[in-house]
Amino acid sequence: MQSSHRLTSTALFLCVFLAVFTEVLLSPFYPQFFRKVFGVEDLQYTGYYIFVCRLTVVICAPLWGWLSRRVAVRYLLCAGQAGTAIMTALMATATSAEQFLIYTIALLLFKSSYLMVYPLIIQIAGTERRSAIAGLYQAVFHGAIIAATVAGAWMVNLDAPLFLFYWIALADLLQLGLCLWVLRSPSAPQEIPSSESTAQPSSGGDRWGFMVILGVVILTFQLANNLVRPFFTEYILAPEPFGIDLLSSSVVFLIPSLMAIAAMPFIRRVAHPPRLPLLYTVGMGCLALSLLGQGWGQSLGILIFSRVVYGFFLAVTQAVLELHLFSQSSQQKLHFNYSLITAFGNVGHLGAPLLASQLVSTYTLASPLIAAGLLSLANVLFARFVLFSPQLTPSESSKPKLNSEVS
């Protein structure tokens, strides 16, 4: 049974890698893509496209979570993957930017179902391996970002970039095949009976107050960490204070993703429920200081060191928030809670480019980094005294234990 669970988790992690890879593939290069394929010169269209995409996920993610309480997750996941493959193939046929946007919205309607994969892996792995799974998830997620960034630079330079969406659709079909194989085999984990599910004790994740407070923490967390992205390369390419070349700026930009992979063993060893409040407090404190160091530092050495610290603790603190959610969620609400919290996070994603643009136009290219550092300090204070307060978080003895069966 243990080997079958390991096989299922491995296949689902491959799905995570492929999903993130295909999603991130063009994200750093949308202006070049729209200009080359559809002749769109206005950079504001890229911002509009990204805004609509993120708003779609904000709306759709909780809907899949709501459905997961009524329909077995494996059926929803396979349906979402099939729809994703179809819409991705249709994107290759788009003849205008508007048509491409419509297909993208339909794609994200289905692809939002992929948010159920991570909780599914957590359920299969069991309580004892949550920390290891959280660390591995961060490594797979950021590894896919690195691979996609490299591949996207090659893709956008092709004569017909749209044709590659057919290959992406094939990758979606591969994910569908993997899920059909591992989740419908005789040895695949089965649903727990509803009577067993409802017998579980209540938990923090079953209370709306806890979910809203955790949602605020994750919203501000994502807002702070996405503030730094839109203008970071412009900031370090500027003649002062760094003035590095384009290739070097790409390497500096990817340092946090590399450090997220390096953080995997630390997360596995240290991120256990009793330590989560202290780990988040220390981690967010270091993350805030590293953001301020990137904004105020005047040397390349300080910048690189700050990026290293930032990337390491970005992975650690994100894993802590996810583990806290999982440890506070009962079996029957795990997928719904994760999709709801993801929607909060996407609101942060949504507001970050708008706030970053306002800061840069009003102040300097370094201002998003400084604002992100200050916002991170506010985040850690709120989390320390509200989210992790004894009044909000039930004791370990009253928390439900997730077994290794999936719904």
N, C-alpha and C positions, 0 to 999 in steps of 0.2 A: 504493500500500500504506500509506504514511504517513497519508493522509487517511482510509482505512478504519479504521486503528488509533485515530485521533483521534475519529472518530465513535463507535466502540465504547466508548472511555473516557468520552466525554461521556454516552452513554446509561447506562453503569454508575454514573457519578457521580450522575446523576438518581435512579437506584435507591437509592444511598446516602442521598441527601437525603430521599426519600420514606420509606425504612425508619426512619431516625432520627426523622423528624417524627412518624410514626405511633406509634413506640415511646415517645416522650417526651411525647406529647400530654397525657396525664392524670397523669403522674408527680408534678407538684407539687400536684395537687388530689385525690389518692386519698381522703383523709378526707371531703371534701365530696361526692365522687362516691358512695362507699359509703353515706353517710348519706342522700343524696337519692334514690338509685335503689333501694337494698335495705334502708334503714332501719337500717344498722349504725352505732351510736353509739360503740362501743368503738374508741378510737384504736389499741389493740394489734392489732386485726385488720389495719390497714394495714401495720404492721410485719411481721406474719405473712405477708401477701400478698407483700410485696416480698422477704422472705426466701425464700419458696418459688420465686418467679420467678427470682431470682439463682442459687439452687441448681440449678434446672432447666438454666440456661445452662451452669453449671460442668460438669454431667454431659454435656450434649448436644454442646457445642462440639467436644470432641476426637473424638466419634463421627463427625461430618461430616468432620473432618480425616482420620480414618482411612479413611473411604469414598473420599475424594478421591485416595487412592493406588491405588485399584482401579477407580474409575469416573470418566469424564471430568467435570470440574468443571461444565461447562455443563449437563449432564444433571441433576446433583445440584441445581444452583441453580434450574433450572426446576421440578424436583419440589418443592423446598422452598417456592418462591413459590406454586405451585398449592395446596399444603397450607395455607400461611399464609392465603391468600385464603378458603379454605373455613372454617377455624377462626375467622377474624375475623368472618365473616358469622354463624356460630353464636353468637358472643359477644353479638350484638345480640338473640338470642332468650332469653338467660339470664333466669330468673325468681327466682334466689336468688344470694346471694354465693358459696355453695359451688359452684353450677353454673358461675358466672362464673370461679371459680378453676380448675375442671377444664378448661374450654375454654382458659383462659390457658396452662395447662401444655402442653396439646396444641399450642397456637399456637407456643409457644417451642420445642417439639421441632422444628417445621418452620423457624421463623424463625432458629434458630441457623445454618442453612445460609447466611444472608446474610453471615456472617463470612468467607466465601470471596470476596466481591466485591472487597475491598481488595487482597488478594494478586493477584487476577486482573488488576486495573488495573495493578499494579506490573509484572506479567509482560508485559502488552501494551505498556506505555510503554517498556520497556527500561531498561538500567542507567543511561544518560546522563540520563534524566529522573526518576530516583527522587526526588531532593530536591524538584523542582517538584511532583511528584505528592503527596508527603507534606505539603507546605505547603497544596496545594489541598484535600487530604482534611480537614485540620484546619479549614479555612475552611468547607467544605461541612458538616462534622459540626456545628460550633458555630452556623453559620447556621441549620441545621435546628432546633437546640435553641431558639434565639431565637424563630423562627417558631412552633414548637410551644408554647412557653410562653404566647405571646400568644393563639394559637388555643385552647389548653386552657382559659384563663380564660373565654373565650366559650362553649366547649362545655359546661362544667360548669353553666352558668347556663341552658341550654336546658331546656324542659319535659320532653323525652324524650331524654336524652343517649345512651342505648343505640342509638337509630336511626342515629346517625352512624357506628356501626361498619359499617354497610352501605357507606357512602361510603369508609371506610378499606379495606374489602375490594375496592372498585373500584380504589383506588390500588394495592393489591397485584396485581390483575389487570393494571393498566397496566405495572407492573414486569415481570411475566411476559411480557407482549407485547413490551416493549422487549428483553428478553434473548433471546426467541425470534427476534426480528428481527435483532439485531446479531451473535448468536453462531451462527446457523445459515445466514447468508448466504454465498454463494460466496467473498466477500472476507474473511470472518471468520478470525482466526488459528486455526491448526490445532494438534493435539497433536504433540508431538515424539515421534519413534520411541523405543521403550524402549532400544534399543541406544545411541542418542545420549545419552539421559538418564543411563544408567548409566555412561557414559564420563566423566562430569564428575568433577573432583577432589573429595576430601572437604573438608568445611568445618566451622566451629565448630558450625553448626546441626545437623550430622549426629551430634554427640556429646551423649549424655544429660547429661554434666556441665555443658556450656555451657548447655543448655536449662534445667536446674534452677537454675543461678545466675542466668540472665536472668529466669527465672520468679520467683525471690525478689525481685529488684530491682523487677520490675513489680508484684508483689503488694504490697510495701511502698509503692511509688509510688501505686498506686490506693487503698490503705488510707489513706495520709496525705491525699490530695486529696479523698477522699469523707468523711473525718471532719468536714470543715468544713461540709458541706451540710445535714444534718438540722436543726440549730438555729441556722443563721446568721441567718435573718430574725428569729427570736426575740431573738437577741443584739443586733442593731442596732435593733430596735423597743423594747427595754427603755429605761426613762427615763434610765438612766445606763449608759455615758457618752455615748450618741449620741441616742437618743430621736427618731428620724426617723419619718415617717409611712409607711403601707403602700405607697403608690405609689413613694416615694423608695427604699424598701427593695428593691422589685422591680428598679429601675434599678441599684442598687448590686450586687444579686445577679447581674445579667446582664453586668456590666462584664468579667469574665474571658472570656466567650464573644465579646464584641465585640473584645477584644484578641487573641483567638486568630485571628480573621479578619485583623486588622491585621498579625499575625506572618507571614502567608503569604509576602510577598516576601523577608523575612529568611531564612526557612527555605530557600527556593528558592536563594538566593545563597550561603548559608554552610554548610548541612548536607550536607557531602560526607564520605565515609568517613574520610579522614585527620584530619578535624577533630572527629569525633564525640566522642571521649573528653574533649577540652578543652571542647567546647561543652556537654556534659552536666554536667561538673563546675561550670562557671561558672553555667549555667542553673539547676541544682538548688540551688546556693548562694544565688542571688538569690531563687529560689522559697521557700526555707526562711526567709530573712530577711523576705520579704514576708508570710509566714504569721505569723511572730512579731510583725511590725508591726501586723497586724490584731488580734492577741490582746492586745497590750500597749499599743497606741496609745490615746490618750485624746481625740483630736480627729477630726472628720469628715474633715478634709483628709488626715491621715495614713492613715485608713482607705481613702479613695478612691485615693490614690497607691499604697498597698500592693496594692489590688485590681487596678490597672492593671498593675503590675509582675508580680503573680502570674499574671494571665491570659496575658500575653505569654510568660512563661517556662514556663507550663504547656503551651502549645501546642508550644513549641520542644523541651522535654525529652521530651514524649511522641513527637514526630516522630523525635527522635534514637534513642529505644529501638526504634521500629518500623524505622527505616532500618538500625540495627545488626543486627536480626534478619534483615531481607531480604538484607543484604550477606553474612551468614554462613550463609544457607540455600541448599542446592542446589535445582535446579529441581524435582526429584521430591518434595521434602519441604517445599516452601514453604507449601502450604496446611495441611498437618498441623502444622507448627511454629507457624504463626500461630494456629490454633485451640487448640493446647495452651497457648501463652502467654496467649491470651485467657482460658482457664480459670483460670490463675493470677491474672490480673487480677480476675476475678469473685469469687475467694475474698476478695480485698481489699475489693471492693464489698460482699460478704456480711458481713464482720466490722465494717465501718465504722459502720453505725448502732448496732450493739450496743455497741461501744466508746464511741461518742459519747454514748449514753444513760448509760452508767456514769460517764463523766467529768463530765457535766452534773449528775447526781444527787449525785455525791460532791464536786465542786468548784464551778465557776461556768460560765456560758454561754460564757465566753472560753476555757475549758480545752481544747476540741477543737482550736482554732486553734493554741494553744501546743504541744499534743501533736503536731499535724501538722507544725509547724515543726521540732521536735526529731527526729521520725521521718524527716523529709526530710534532715536533716543526717546521720543514721545511714545513710540510703540512699545519699547521694552518696559517703560514705567507703567503703562496701562496693563500690559500683560502680567507684570510682576505682582501688582496690587489688586487686579480685578480678575483676569483669566485664571491665574494660578492660586487664587485665594481659597482657603479651606471651605468657605461658605458656598463657593460655586462648584468646586470639584469634589465629587464624592471620594471617600477613602478607597484604598485598593481593595479592601475586603468586600465592599459593596458593588464593585464593578463586575459586569458580566464577562464571562470568559468565552471568547470566540473559539468554537471548535473548528475542525479542519474540513467541514462540509460547506458547500456553497449553495446559494440559492439561484 
